[in-house]
């Protein structure tokens, strides 16, 4: 009966079931993650489409402003020509010239700010300029009239310089190269109002974009990936564009966008914090469940082991108790047979077996009790068990012992160590099918005393070498799998030593090593 094999089968079955559960959970979680990721990808594309609409709106507005500015320049050119015509008519003092039409053109300019400067750069006149001279005079009431006039002219002159940087000025020859006027103008209030409205809309759009907490981090760059067209990443440093692109590309595949003027652009976007948490959630969940399962397993395993130890100790003590009565009777019968003159040789062998049963009973009685260890010679202990086993195993087994002449002192319980050697030797004889060589070799070191038991049996497969000491493992059809388990318990728990397979080769043999600490 191989209880360990059945336990292993159950373990493998439960592990497969657990892996199926984990796989199913990961599959459904990844399904949800994929759907959420697709939704975020759609939101990112909607954001890019909104950027595209904004760019189209800006382009449309800019083209409108260009058309308006061209129209205003045409009006300015017409106004300047009308002014030139009126000036010519006035200088010729010709009453026959009709200046009504030019004057109507001049008077029609009620929106375009114009400043006229003479050939020396002095202010000649100003029209539609947003400059309240009355309010300005009240603010500088302490100045004289002449000083106030100079201050006003100086302010207008500065304005004209700024305007000339934006719009080309007009120069009109008034007196045939002797005197000319320069006319400087700027955008009308209508265009300024339109620009302010456009800038306000764009600013509001950008603010809504940045403050959109539900949108994933997005970065729209040009085809060369060197210029940022739009982003909702706060305080974005353009010097780190390459690193940010690499980071976002590792999270999602970029979306290619095609704008009219800008050409092809790439939209990089990351995952939201919720999606990242969702991705790691199954692993965190399984880690927590695994931790609880491990803690539970350790606790229940400890309780189960303690209960098994109690059952084992109780069984052993009960067995020792039950053996005590027939042993006493057997001893009495031997004494009776000796008194009747039975063959002394037969009586000696019977006495040895009785003594052996007494020793076995003593061993069982020590299970579960505090084992007393004595600092004795292990060589003597091994020699005793060899002398007992040699006549009781097959003659076809060559049984040899190699022990040093000096004593190998270590704290041990002789009765239990004999049990260990006996169990391993009996298993070795079974592995050789009662024919072969069995050799015991003792050697010592400052820290350990090693007992090596080598047989010429069929060997132990590598996959079984770590489980042969487990309770219930046996290769025998009628075996209970307790012998080597007991060996391990005696060596490890009672003597703080080690027992393991030192070497094993198929059809060559196996070497067990029992190591007992010297201190």
Secondary structure, DSSP 8 states (H G I E B T S, - for coil): --HHHHHHHHHHHHHHHHHHHHHHHHHHHHHHHHHHHHHHHHHHHHHHHHHHHHHHHHHHHHHHHHHHHHHHHHHHHHHHHHHHHHHHHHHHT-TTS--HHHHHHHHH--SS-EEEE-TTS-EEEEES----HHHHHHHTTTS-HHHHHHHHHHHHHHHHHHHHHHS--EEEESSTTS-EEEEEE---HHHHHHHHHHHHHHHHHHHHHHT-TTS--EEEEETTS-SEEEE--TT--GGGHHHHHHHHHHHS--EEEEETTTEEEEEEE---HHHHHHHHHHHHHHHHHHHHHHHHHHHHHHHHHHHHHHHHHHHHHHHHHHHHHHHHHHHHHHHHHHHTT--HHHHHHHHHHHHHHHHHHHHHHHTTS----EEEEHHHHHHHHHHHHHTTS-TTEEEEEE--SS--EEEE-HHHHHHHHHHHHHHHHHHTTT-EEEEEEEEE-SSEEEEEEEE-SS---GGGTTTTTSTT--SSTT--S-HHHHHHIIIIIIT--EEEEEEEETTTEEEEEEEEE--
